[in-house]
Structure formats: C-alpha cells, structure tokens
Amino acid sequence: MIPPQLKETILAVAEFSAEEMEFIGQCFISREFRPKEHILLQGNKSKEIYFIVSGLVRAYHIKKAKEVTTYLSGDGDFISSYAAFITQTPSLEFIQCIEATHTLSISYDRMQELYDRIPGWQLVGRVLTERNFLCMAKRVLELHSSSAKEKYLDFIQHAPAKVAQRTPLIYVASFLGIVPESLSRIRREITSKNS
C-alpha cells in the first residue's frame, strides 16, 4: 500500500487507477536515517530519488575545505543528486540528514520501469524535473542579484516553515551564500525592527 503523503503528492500531479497506485507503491522502499547520516556520498552513483515522509535533509558539496549547502528539503518533498541520478554518474554532492528522517526511495531502474509501464508516470517525472530546474534557476538568479537581507527574507517567506525554523543557521547561511555572522546581524535587525 502506498503511504498517504506520497499518494497525495503523486495524485496532485496526475491521476492513476487503484492498480497503478498499488504498483507505484511497490516501487518505493521505506528507509530510516539518523541525524547527520548521509543518504549519498560525493563520488557515489546516485541510484535513488528520496521522498521525505518526515525529517529534514540537505545537499552540499565541499569548496575550498568548506561545506556549501545547495539544497534544503523537508516533509513531502523529493531530494536526490538529480544530475547524477539522471545520468547515472558519480554525484558531485553529498546528501545528509539534518534530523531523524523517514524516506521512501525509488531506484533509477524502478523509475524507468514506471515510465515504461504507466504512461501517466511520465508526467510525474516531468513535473519533478521542472520543479528542480525552476528551483535551480531561481537560486542562481538570487545568488547573483539579491542582497544578503533580500535572500534571507525570501528564504523565510518561501521555504516550508519546518525548513526555515529547524535548519541550523550555519546551513541556512551557507545555502544563502552569506557568512553566518552576516546572517546573525540580519536576523537581529529584522527582530529589532519587528519589536
């Protein structure tokens, strides 16, 4: 049986028969991860896409001996090293759980099987790809055109509440491309302005 969170997410994109949903559910594997546990290591092949049932996850890479957070994800969202998954090549990034996380994963081979067997699944794949592309395009534009304060305000306004409230500030600062001290100053300014 397909878990309700995943079923709701999939049915928001396309319609499937009960038999198709049953088969889709069988393609996903439930996995539990501990805080700070890596789902994927840099250099390993990205063999799966993960649907986060509950938890908080980040993607990052190492640049000049520093971790650079590139993506933050929480309940009801998908995460993977998408370029490496699509091309089945080694990942350029790590994926790490920030807190205890329950996922449902689907392998590359099972994803291809769904594309072949259930025509409507291609719409799910296309929507996942489009969302990922739009997120990346927005992020690149913001990194190059917004001030640190604008980036943070956009983050707290558009990120899911759990991601904005529970992600350690060091990861948020890295994700926004600013130093933690600047983020602390911006947060103080916003807090004092709203008081």
C-alpha positions in Angstrom: 0.0 0.0 0.0 1.3 3.5 -0.9 1.8 5.8 2.1 -0.7 8.7 2.3 1.8 11.5 2.0 3.4 10.1 -1.2 -0.1 9.2 -2.6 -1.3 12.8 -2.1 1.8 14.2 -3.7 1.6 12.0 -6.7 -2.2 12.5 -7.2 -1.7 16.2 -7.1 0.3 15.8 -10.4 -1.6 13.0 -12.3 -4.5 10.6 -11.9 -3.8 6.8 -11.6 -6.0 3.8 -11.2 -6.0 1.8 -7.9 -4.0 -0.9 -9.6 -1.4 1.7 -10.9 -1.1 3.3 -7.4 -0.6 -0.2 -5.9 2.2 -0.9 -8.3 3.7 2.6 -7.8 3.7 2.0 -4.0 5.5 -1.3 -4.5 8.4 0.5 -6.3 9.2 2.6 -3.2 11.3 1.4 -0.3 10.9 2.8 3.2 14.2 3.8 4.9 15.0 5.5 8.2 18.1 7.7 8.7 19.7 9.1 11.8 20.6 12.8 12.3 23.8 13.6 10.4 23.7 10.3 8.5 24.5 10.6 4.8 22.0 9.3 2.3 24.5 9.8 -0.5 28.2 10.5 -0.5 30.1 12.6 -3.1 31.6 10.3 -5.7 29.0 7.6 -5.4 26.4 6.9 -8.1 23.0 8.5 -7.3 20.9 5.4 -7.6 17.7 6.7 -6.0 15.3 9.6 -5.5 14.0 10.1 -2.0 10.6 11.3 -0.9 10.8 12.7 2.6 7.9 11.4 4.7 9.3 13.2 7.8 12.6 14.8 8.5 15.0 17.4 7.3 17.7 16.9 4.7 20.4 19.0 2.9 22.5 18.6 -0.2 26.0 20.1 -0.1 29.4 20.0 -1.7 32.9 20.9 -0.5 34.6 24.0 -1.8 37.9 25.1 -0.5 37.6 22.8 2.5 34.2 24.3 3.4 30.7 22.7 3.1 28.4 24.7 0.8 24.7 23.8 1.2 23.0 23.8 -2.1 19.5 22.5 -1.2 17.3 22.1 1.9 14.4 19.7 1.9 11.7 18.6 4.4 8.4 16.7 4.7 6.6 16.0 1.5 9.5 16.9 -0.8 11.8 14.9 -3.0 15.6 15.0 -2.9 18.4 13.5 -4.9 21.5 14.4 -6.7 19.4 14.9 -9.8 22.1 15.4 -12.4 23.9 12.3 -11.2 20.6 10.3 -11.0 19.5 11.2 -14.5 23.0 10.4 -16.0 23.8 7.6 -13.6 27.2 9.1 -12.9 29.1 9.8 -9.6 27.5 12.5 -7.5 29.2 15.9 -7.1 27.4 16.4 -3.8 26.6 14.8 -0.5 23.0 14.4 0.8 22.8 14.4 4.6 20.0 14.2 7.1 19.9 17.2 9.5 17.5 15.3 11.8 16.0 11.8 12.0 14.4 11.2 8.6 12.0 8.7 7.2 12.1 8.4 3.4 10.5 6.4 0.6 13.1 5.8 -2.2 12.7 4.7 -5.7 15.6 3.4 -7.7 16.6 4.5 -11.2 15.6 1.1 -12.6 12.2 1.2 -11.0 11.7 4.8 -12.2 12.4 3.6 -15.7 10.0 0.7 -15.3 7.3 3.1 -14.2 7.9 5.3 -17.2 7.5 2.2 -19.5 4.6 0.6 -17.7 2.4 3.5 -16.6 2.2 6.4 -19.1 0.9 8.9 -16.5 4.1 8.4 -14.6 6.0 10.4 -17.2 4.0 13.4 -16.1 5.2 12.9 -12.5 8.8 12.6 -13.8 8.4 15.8 -15.9 6.9 17.8 -13.0 9.8 16.7 -10.7 12.3 17.7 -13.3 10.6 21.1 -14.0 10.4 21.9 -10.2 14.0 21.1 -9.8 15.0 23.2 -12.8 12.9 26.2 -11.6 14.3 25.9 -8.1 17.9 25.9 -9.5 17.2 28.8 -11.9 15.7 30.9 -9.1 18.6 30.1 -6.8 21.2 31.1 -9.3 19.5 34.4 -10.1 19.1 35.2 -6.4 22.7 34.4 -5.5 23.9 36.8 -8.2 21.3 39.6 -7.9 19.9 39.8 -4.3 21.4 41.4 -1.2 22.0 39.1 1.8 19.0 40.6 3.5 16.8 40.1 0.5 18.0 36.4 0.2 17.1 35.8 3.9 13.7 37.5 3.7 12.9 35.5 0.6 14.0 32.3 2.3 11.8 32.7 5.4 8.9 33.8 3.2 9.1 30.9 0.7 10.8 28.0 2.4 8.5 25.5 4.1 8.1 26.5 7.8 9.9 23.4 9.1 12.9 24.0 6.8 13.1 27.7 7.8 12.6 27.1 11.5 14.6 24.0 12.2 17.6 24.2 9.8 20.7 25.2 11.8 21.7 28.7 10.9 25.2 27.7 9.7 23.4 25.6 6.9 21.0 28.4 6.1 23.8 30.9 5.8 25.7 28.6 3.5 22.6 27.9 1.4 22.1 31.7 1.0 25.7 32.3 0.2 26.4 34.5 3.2 28.7 34.2 6.2 27.0 33.1 9.5 27.9 36.4 11.2 26.1 38.4 8.5 23.0 36.2 8.9 23.0 36.7 12.6 23.2 40.5 12.1 20.4 40.4 9.6 18.2 38.4 11.9 18.9 40.8 14.8 17.9 43.8 12.5 14.7 42.1 11.5 13.9 41.1 15.1 14.5 44.6 16.5 12.5 46.2 13.6 9.5 43.9 14.3 9.7 44.5 18.1 
